[in-house]
């Protein structure tokens, strides 16, 4: 067996971004939405509502995303204990959880565009639906309200400098589809950035944690340019706001989103010069007892075939093996350059 130490210039690192359909339908567009009455009526249903791609367990029904409504003051849900001096409820708990997750500060508020919001909806894509992150610029989410419908996307294509929170990159939601702004000329409902004029952006797109936050104020009937999707903000009462947004999304039947993954590859260039690797320790080539070449014509004019490249560390431990697609002939008149790709 022959060894050759690799030099620094024999290594090069490359990173490629790979996109893939997000949903279990193996397509970027999700058009049908189902819920489970068992989940909705359970304790977890007070906090979130799960959306499935099919209504039949026999058809491989899987959670695609969850919907949760968050309210800073706890409105829109019943209190845990109405007698307690500190009033807490599921919507207030959810608001605090997302504030800690996204903002990393329990005293901060969510500011969509230039408007501070006290409530929002959160769409949390199931973690097993994507590998590394959601793909910015692939989002198309159509939502229907009592007044009209709106199609939302993210503004990643219009952002020159990425904004980061504790949850990674954050982009604003704007009117448009597939990352393209579609504000029409003279539209009194949105500004040039595709935001609601009265309520700031329509929310946030957080690709690194698979979450979409929808600004309830920008969608509700009280704001200029809203679509009439108004959550119930009553105190100590379950407003069924998770179901409200689910119906608004399922009624439109257009939720497009892709997954993104960065695959890092380490390319190793293995060079065999004309004077190297021309002999073999294979028993068909050399005698195991005497160490002599079995055939005299191979003494001065050997011919061997490469089939495998092994990567070893300084302790002579095998770390990786690369198999050639076909045997490669080698003798004193030939040189070989083999490129090995290691993905991780």
N, C-alpha and C positions, 0 to 999 in steps of 0.2 A: 504494500500500500504506500502510495506517495502522498506527501503533504507539501503544501506551499502556503506561507503566511501571506494574508491579504494586506494590502496597503490601504491607507486612508482614502486615496483617490479611487479605490475600487468600490466604495460605498456611495450611494446617493439616496436621499430621502424624498419621497413624493407623496402629496396628499390630494385625493380626488373626492369630489362631492357626488354622492349617488342619491337620486331621488326614487321614490317608489310610491305606489298607491297606498293610501292610509287605511281605508276601510276593509272590513272582512269580505266585502264583495270583490276584492282585488281590483277595484276601480277607484279613481279619485273622486267620483261623484256619488253621493249617497242620496237616494230619492225616496226611500221608504223608511219609516220610523215606527218603532213599536215600543211599548212599555210593559212592564210586568205588574199586574195588580198586587201580587204578593209582596214585591219590593216596595211599591208605592204605599201600601197600607201597613207596612212594618214600621218599626222605630226609625230605620234609616230613611224612610220616606218623608219624615219631618225635616230632613236636612238636604236631601238631594233626590233627583229622579233620574233613573238610568234609561238610556235610549238604546234600543237594539236594532239590528239591521233586518231581522225577520221575527215573526211572531211564533215560530215553531221551533221547539228544542230539537226536533228531528232534522231540521234544516241547518243546524249549526248556529243557533241563536247565540250571539255574543254581545257584551256591552261595547258600544262604540264610543259613547261619551256620557257624562253625567251633567245634570243641570242643577245649580244651586242658586238661591236668592240670598243676598247678604244685605243687611240693614244695620247701620251704625247704632241706631237707637232700639233695635230689637223689634221694630214694627213688622207686621206681616206674618207673625207666628205667635203661638200661645206661649205664655211664660212657663218656665220650669216650675216655679213656685210663686204664685201671686201674692203670698203673704210675706215673702222675703223683702227685706229693706232694699236690696240691690236687685233690680229686675233684669233677669237674663232670659234669653230665648234662643231657639236654634238660629234665627237669622242674625242675631247679634254675635253668637258664637262663630258663625261662618265668617262674618265680617272681620272679626278679630283674627281668625286663622289665616285669611288671605292677606290681612295687613302685616302679620308677622312673616308670612311666606314671601310676599312680594316686596314689601317696603322695609321689612326688618326693623320696624319701629312701632311700638304699640300706641304712640302718640301722634303718628302721622296720618294724614288723610289722603284719599285717592283724588287726584286732580286729572281730569280728562280734558285735554286741551288747556283751557284756562279757567275751567269751572271745577270747584270742589264738589264732589258727589258724596252723599250720605248713603246711597244704596246702589247696587249693581247686580246683574246676573253673571254667574261664572259658568262657562262651558269647559269642563275638564275632560280632555280626550283620554280615553283609557290607555294606560301606560304600555300595554302589550300591543297597541296599534302602531307604534312608531319605535324606531331604534334609538336614534340620538336626539332628534328634535323635529319640530314641524318645519315645513319648507316655506319661508317667507316669500310672498308674492304669488302663492298658489291658492290663497283663500278666496272663496266665493260663498257667502252666506246670505241667503234671501230670507227675510223675515216679514210676515204679513201681520198687519194690525187692523184695527177697525176702520181707520181712515185711509190707509194706503199701504203699499209694500215698499220695502227698501232692500237693496242689495249692498252688502258690506264687504270690504276687503281691507288689507293692511297697506300702510304707506311706505313699506320698505324700499320701494323703487324711487321714492322721492326724498329719502333721507340720506344726507351726505355723511353724517356722523351718527353712529349708533349710540343710543341711550341705554344705560344699564341700570338695573335695580338688583336687589339681592337675588332675584329669580332669573337673572341674565338679561338678554336683550328685550327691549320693549318697543313696540311700534303702535301708532295710533290706528284705530279703525276709521275708515273713511267710506264715503259712498263710491261704489265701483265694484269691479269684479276682476279676479285673477291679477290683482296688484295694480290695476289700471283705474285711475280716477275717472268717473263718468258724470261729474257735475255739469249740467247743461247750462248754456249761456242764459243769464237772466234769472237763474234759479234763486228765488228769495228764501228758500228753506235752508240752503247750505252756503258756506263761504267758498273762497277759491281753493281752500285746502280740503274740501269735501266734508267739513264738519257741520254739525248743527249750529246755526248762528247763535241760538239762545242758550245752548247747553254744552258747548265744547265738542270734543271728539265723541264718536259713538262708542268709545271704549279702548281697550288695549289688547294687543296681540302679543302673547308671551311664548315664543316658539320653543325656548329652551326647557320649559316645564310643561308644555302642551296645554296651555290654558288660554281661553279667550274671555275677557271681561267686557260685558256690555253695559254701557252707561244707561241706567234705567230712566234718568231724567231726559236724556236725548231721545228716547223712544216713546216716552209717555205722552199722553194727550195734552199735557199742560205746557209743552214747549213748542215753539215755532219750528216747523219742519218735522215734527214727530209723526209717527205712523199710528198713533192711538193705542200703543201697547202700554197700558198703565198698570203697574203692579198695585196690589192692595197694600196700603200702608196703615191698616187699622191696628190698634194696640190689643194685645192679648187675644189674638184670633188668627187661626190658620188661613192665610189669604190664598193658598193654592197657587202661589206665584211660579213655582217650578213647572206645574202643569200648564200655566198660561204661556210661558215661553215655548214649551214643547209643542203646543198646538200651533203657535205662530211659525215655528220652524217646519214642522211636519206638513202643515197646510201649504207651504211654499214648495217643498220637495226639491230643494237645491242647496246642498251643503257639499262644497268641493274643497278638498284639502289633500296635500301630499306630505309624505314623510321625507326626511333628509338624513343622510348619514355620511360622515367623513371617514373614508377608508385610507389609512396611512400605509404606504408601501415602502419597503426598504429594498432597493435594487442593489444586488451584489454582482459585480463583473468578475468572473473567474477566467483568467487568461492562462492558456497553456501554450508556451512558446515551442518552437520547432524542436528544441533539445530536451523538452520536458515531457514526462508522462508517456514515454514510448515503450515502456516495459510493464509487464504485469506480474503479479504474484499468484495469479490463478494457476491451479495445478495442471491445467492443460498447456500452460506456457513455460513454467519453470518447475524444476524438481523440488519437492518439499524436503527431501533428505539431503541432497547435495547442493541445492541452490543454483544448479546449472540450467541454462536454457535448453529445453528439450529438443528444439529443432535448430540446426546449425545456421539455416538461412535467416533466422530471426536474431542472430547475434549482431550483425552489422546492419541489417535491414528489417527491424521489427515492425509489426503492424498490430495495433490493439484497437479496441472499440470502447468508447465511453458510453456508459449507460446511466451512471449515477454520480451526483456531486454531493459530498457530505461536508457539513460545516462543523468545525470543532473549536472548542475553546483552548486556552493554554494548558488546561489539565487533561487534554486529549479526550474530552467528553463530547460525544456526538450531540449537537444541538438541533440540527435541521438536516433534512435530506431532500434533494431535488432530483426528480426523475426526468430524463430526457424523453422526448416523444418517440425517438428512434435512436438506435446505436450510432455513434459518431466515430468514424475511422480516424486514427491518428498514427503518424509516423514522423520521421525526421524531416520530411518535406512539407509538413502541414503544421499550421498553427490554429488554435481554437479559441474562440471568445464565447463564453456561455454566460448569458444574463439570467440570474436567479432573482425571482420576485418573492418577497416575503410580506404577506399582508397581516396586519394586526390592528 
